[in-house]
Amino acid sequence: MGWRMKHVKGTVLFVQEGRFTLETDAGDRRLFILSHKASVEPQQLPPLQHRQAHVRVSYDDAPDLIAKLAHAVELVAE
């Protein structure tokens, strides 16, 4: 069985340090924590919140956390 990254698209609602809440295109809200190996830095997240940017998050489950572990956050065309 191979490991596979999950993806979700949505709008960044709230950012605090390396954590952020995403409202998915389906209307769900999910909490993410940036992986220490993420392709973005925590300081790059607040502008996404203020612009209510539409993004694609690549993530996997963090078994010991409520939040998902984000590995990439990319702007997408709406």
N, CA, C and O atoms as a DFTB+ gen file, in Angstrom:
312 C
 N C O
     1  1       0.846      -1.174       0.000
     2  2       0.000       0.000       0.000
     3  2       0.888       1.233       0.000
     4  3       1.735       1.373       0.883
     5  1       0.720       2.135      -0.969
     6  2       1.558       3.313      -1.082
     7  2       0.999       4.507      -0.323
     8  3      -0.211       4.628      -0.130
     9  1       1.904       5.391       0.107
    10  2       1.518       6.612       0.792
    11  2       1.107       7.635      -0.242
    12  3       1.750       7.758      -1.284
    13  1       0.045       8.372       0.032
    14  2      -0.466       9.336      -0.936
    15  2      -0.879      10.618      -0.230
    16  3      -1.623      10.590       0.750
    17  1      -0.384      11.749      -0.744
    18  2      -0.717      13.060      -0.199
    19  2      -2.172      13.380      -0.538
    20  3      -2.646      13.059      -1.628
    21  1      -2.876      14.013       0.399
    22  2      -4.252      14.452       0.170
    23  2      -4.229      15.923      -0.229
    24  3      -3.276      16.642       0.071
    25  1      -5.291      16.366      -0.909
    26  2      -5.384      17.756      -1.360
    27  2      -6.794      18.271      -1.107
    28  3      -7.766      17.518      -1.166
    29  1      -6.888      19.570      -0.825
    30  2      -8.188      20.206      -0.653
    31  2      -8.062      21.661      -1.109
    32  3      -7.017      22.287      -0.932
    33  1      -9.127      22.186      -1.691
    34  2      -9.154      23.588      -2.113
    35  2     -10.138      24.343      -1.251
    36  3     -11.141      23.792      -0.797
    37  1      -9.836      25.632      -1.026
    38  2     -10.738      26.454      -0.239
    39  2     -10.183      27.842      -0.002
    40  3      -9.258      28.286      -0.682
    41  1     -10.769      28.524       0.986
    42  2     -10.423      29.898       1.317
    43  2      -9.849      29.955       2.727
    44  3     -10.392      29.358       3.657
    45  1      -8.748      30.680       2.873
    46  2      -8.113      30.834       4.179
    47  2      -8.938      31.823       5.007
    48  3      -9.119      32.974       4.611
    49  1      -9.439      31.361       6.165
    50  2     -10.282      32.209       7.013
    51  2      -9.520      32.855       8.157
    52  3      -9.760      34.016       8.488
    53  1      -8.600      32.107       8.763
    54  2      -7.933      32.578       9.966
    55  2      -6.509      32.026       9.996
    56  3      -6.272      30.863       9.671
    57  1      -5.570      32.880      10.391
    58  2      -4.159      32.473      10.480
    59  2      -3.612      32.899      11.836
    60  3      -3.864      34.015      12.290
    61  1      -2.863      32.009      12.482
    62  2      -2.137      32.342      13.702
    63  2      -0.840      31.550      13.698
    64  3      -0.835      30.328      13.846
    65  1       0.262      32.277      13.523
    66  2       1.585      31.667      13.435
    67  2       1.583      30.607      12.337
    68  3       1.286      30.937      11.189
    69  1       1.897      29.367      12.635
    70  2       1.948      28.324      11.614
    71  2       0.665      27.529      11.480
    72  3       0.650      26.458      10.872
    73  1      -0.433      28.062      12.060
    74  2      -1.728      27.372      11.993
    75  2      -2.695      28.197      11.153
    76  3      -2.623      29.425      11.122
    77  1      -3.597      27.501      10.474
    78  2      -4.623      28.237       9.734
    79  2      -5.878      27.390       9.577
    80  3      -5.833      26.160       9.587
    81  1      -6.998      28.090       9.432
    82  2      -8.287      27.450       9.196
    83  2      -8.672      27.687       7.750
    84  3      -8.569      28.803       7.240
    85  1      -9.113      26.634       7.103
    86  2      -9.517      26.688       5.699
    87  2     -10.991      26.339       5.607
    88  3     -11.437      25.348       6.185
    89  1     -11.754      27.156       4.876
    90  2     -13.114      26.771       4.530
    91  2     -13.028      26.129       3.158
    92  3     -12.683      26.790       2.179
    93  1     -13.341      24.846       3.085
    94  2     -13.205      24.110       1.829
    95  2     -14.283      24.520       0.847
    96  3     -15.276      25.144       1.222
    97  1     -14.084      24.170      -0.406
    98  2     -15.080      24.458      -1.429
    99  2     -16.409      23.768      -1.119
   100  3     -17.458      24.202      -1.593
   101  1     -16.368      22.695      -0.325
   102  2     -17.586      21.974       0.070
   103  2     -18.260      22.610       1.289
   104  3     -19.343      22.186       1.692
   105  1     -17.613      23.637       1.883
   106  2     -18.208      24.338       3.017
   107  2     -17.756      23.853       4.383
   108  3     -18.202      24.382       5.402
   109  1     -16.874      22.848       4.426
   110  2     -16.334      22.365       5.707
   111  2     -15.219      23.303       6.161
   112  3     -14.610      23.997       5.347
   113  1     -14.963      23.318       7.454
   114  2     -13.822      24.071       7.987
   115  2     -12.829      23.084       8.567
   116  3     -13.186      22.180       9.322
   117  1     -11.561      23.282       8.192
   118  2     -10.495      22.373       8.649
   119  2      -9.333      23.183       9.212
   120  3      -8.992      24.254       8.711
   121  1      -8.746      22.645      10.250
   122  2      -7.586      23.258      10.878
   123  2      -6.327      22.579      10.363
   124  3      -6.250      21.352      10.298
   125  1      -5.340      23.394       9.999
   126  2      -4.061      22.891       9.505
   127  2      -2.917      23.481      10.307
   128  3      -3.000      24.605      10.803
   129  1      -1.855      22.714      10.425
   130  2      -0.585      23.169      10.984
   131  2       0.462      22.959       9.904
   132  3       0.522      21.897       9.284
   133  1       1.292      23.983       9.681
   134  2       2.353      23.832       8.681
   135  2       3.382      22.820       9.150
   136  3       3.835      22.861      10.294
   137  1       3.741      21.923       8.267
   138  2       4.836      21.003       8.520
   139  2       6.131      21.812       8.593
   140  3       6.255      22.844       7.933
   141  1       7.088      21.352       9.387
   142  2       8.381      22.056       9.444
   143  2       9.130      21.950       8.115
   144  3      10.107      22.666       7.898
   145  1       8.679      21.060       7.225
   146  2       9.271      20.929       5.892
   147  2       8.360      21.518       4.803
   148  3       8.559      21.245       3.619
   149  1       7.375      22.314       5.192
   150  2       6.402      22.876       4.236
   151  2       7.095      23.785       3.226
   152  3       8.157      24.348       3.489
   153  1       6.461      23.909       2.066
   154  2       7.002      24.746       0.992
   155  2       6.732      26.234       1.229
   156  3       7.191      27.066       0.447
   157  1       6.004      26.584       2.281
   158  2       5.751      27.979       2.637
   159  2       6.176      28.208       4.087
   160  3       6.254      27.273       4.884
   161  1       6.447      29.466       4.405
   162  2       6.828      29.860       5.760
   163  2       5.609      30.428       6.484
   164  3       4.697      30.938       5.833
   165  1       5.573      30.352       7.801
   166  2       4.424      30.881       8.545
   167  2       4.098      32.340       8.221
   168  3       2.924      32.713       8.197
   169  1       5.103      33.165       7.974
   170  2       4.865      34.582       7.686
   171  2       4.210      34.811       6.318
   172  3       3.757      35.920       6.036
   173  1       4.153      33.787       5.470
   174  2       3.493      33.903       4.176
   175  2       1.984      33.656       4.266
   176  3       1.265      33.908       3.299
   177  1       1.501      33.174       5.394
   178  2       0.085      32.848       5.536
   179  2      -0.833      34.053       5.766
   180  3      -1.895      34.105       5.144
   181  1      -0.486      35.034       6.629
   182  2      -1.422      36.137       6.894
   183  2      -1.928      36.882       5.661
   184  3      -3.112      37.217       5.623
   185  1      -1.104      37.161       4.651
   186  2      -1.657      37.830       3.471
   187  2      -2.756      37.012       2.772
   188  3      -3.656      37.587       2.160
   189  1      -2.686      35.691       2.859
   190  2      -3.711      34.846       2.253
   191  2      -5.047      35.032       2.971
   192  3      -6.103      35.011       2.338
   193  1      -5.001      35.211       4.275
   194  2      -6.212      35.428       5.060
   195  2      -6.848      36.761       4.680
   196  3      -8.059      36.831       4.467
   197  1      -6.055      37.801       4.596
   198  2      -6.593      39.138       4.343
   199  2      -7.145      39.277       2.928
   200  3      -8.036      40.089       2.678
   201  1      -6.616      38.489       2.017
   202  2      -7.108      38.515       0.629
   203  2      -8.232      37.514       0.419
   204  3      -8.844      37.482      -0.648
   205  1      -8.509      36.692       1.438
   206  2      -9.436      35.568       1.321
   207  2      -9.103      34.784       0.051
   208  3      -9.958      34.521      -0.794
   209  1      -7.839      34.428      -0.042
   210  2      -7.291      33.752      -1.214
   211  2      -7.845      32.340      -1.371
   212  3      -8.083      31.634      -0.391
   213  1      -8.039      31.951      -2.609
   214  2      -8.445      30.585      -2.926
   215  2      -7.157      29.783      -3.107
   216  3      -6.328      30.109      -3.957
   217  1      -6.997      28.734      -2.303
   218  2      -5.750      27.980      -2.284
   219  2      -6.004      26.484      -2.396
   220  3      -7.121      25.997      -2.218
   221  1      -4.930      25.784      -2.696
   222  2      -4.925      24.323      -2.685
   223  2      -3.905      23.903      -1.633
   224  3      -2.744      24.307      -1.689
   225  1      -4.342      23.095      -0.681
   226  2      -3.480      22.632       0.405
   227  2      -3.185      21.153       0.190
   228  3      -4.097      20.344       0.024
   229  1      -1.906      20.815       0.194
   230  2      -1.473      19.417       0.160
   231  2      -1.146      19.038       1.596
   232  3      -0.382      19.733       2.267
   233  1      -1.720      17.941       2.068
   234  2      -1.598      17.612       3.481
   235  2      -1.669      16.111       3.721
   236  3      -1.981      15.326       2.826
   237  1      -1.371      15.745       4.952
   238  2      -1.667      14.400       5.404
   239  2      -2.172      14.481       6.838
   240  3      -2.066      15.523       7.485
   241  1      -2.712      13.391       7.321
   242  2      -3.253      13.352       8.663
   243  2      -2.123      13.293       9.678
   244  3      -1.104      12.639       9.456
   245  1      -2.313      13.976      10.781
   246  2      -1.371      13.920      11.900
   247  2      -2.063      13.097      12.992
   248  3      -2.956      13.606      13.669
   249  1      -1.666      11.851      13.169
   250  2      -2.406      10.941      14.050
   251  2      -2.558      11.414      15.494
   252  3      -3.524      11.032      16.156
   253  1      -1.651      12.218      15.993
   254  2      -1.726      12.665      17.387
   255  2      -2.319      14.059      17.540
   256  3      -2.327      14.607      18.642
   257  1      -2.820      14.647      16.438
   258  2      -3.343      16.012      16.472
   259  2      -4.756      16.086      15.909
   260  3      -5.172      15.231      15.126
   261  1      -5.478      17.105      16.313
   262  2      -6.793      17.372      15.728
   263  2      -6.608      17.948      14.327
   264  3      -7.400      17.672      13.427
   265  1      -5.562      18.746      14.148
   266  2      -5.301      19.411      12.883
   267  2      -4.675      18.462      11.865
   268  3      -4.145      17.409      12.216
   269  1      -4.749      18.860      10.601
   270  2      -4.060      18.174       9.510
   271  2      -2.688      18.832       9.350
   272  3      -2.510      19.986       9.740
   273  1      -1.731      18.120       8.788
   274  2      -0.371      18.624       8.611
   275  2      -0.186      19.085       7.168
   276  3      -0.129      18.265       6.251
   277  1      -0.092      20.404       6.970
   278  2       0.019      20.993       5.628
   279  2       1.466      20.982       5.145
   280  3       2.375      21.429       5.845
   281  1       1.660      20.462       3.936
   282  2       2.992      20.412       3.330
   283  2       3.175      21.466       2.253
   284  3       4.302      21.862       1.959
   285  1       2.073      21.926       1.659
   286  2       2.132      22.954       0.624
   287  2       0.825      23.732       0.617
   288  3      -0.249      23.172       0.835
   289  1       0.936      25.049       0.361
   290  2      -0.231      25.908       0.199
   291  2       0.025      26.717      -1.057
   292  3       0.972      27.501      -1.116
   293  1      -0.818      26.527      -2.061
   294  2      -0.613      27.174      -3.359
   295  2      -1.845      27.967      -3.762
   296  3      -2.975      27.510      -3.588
   297  1      -1.618      29.159      -4.301
   298  2      -2.734      29.947      -4.843
   299  2      -3.280      29.257      -6.075
   300  3      -2.521      28.720      -6.881
   301  1      -4.597      29.270      -6.225
   302  2      -5.234      28.701      -7.420
   303  2      -6.201      29.729      -7.988
   304  3      -6.750      30.558      -7.263
   305  1      -6.398      29.656      -9.306
   306  2      -7.369      30.522      -9.970
   307  2      -8.764      30.043      -9.595
   308  3      -9.026      28.842      -9.524
   309  1      -9.648      30.998      -9.358
   310  2     -11.019      30.617      -8.973
   311  2     -11.874      30.340     -10.173
   312  3     -13.050      30.008     -10.030
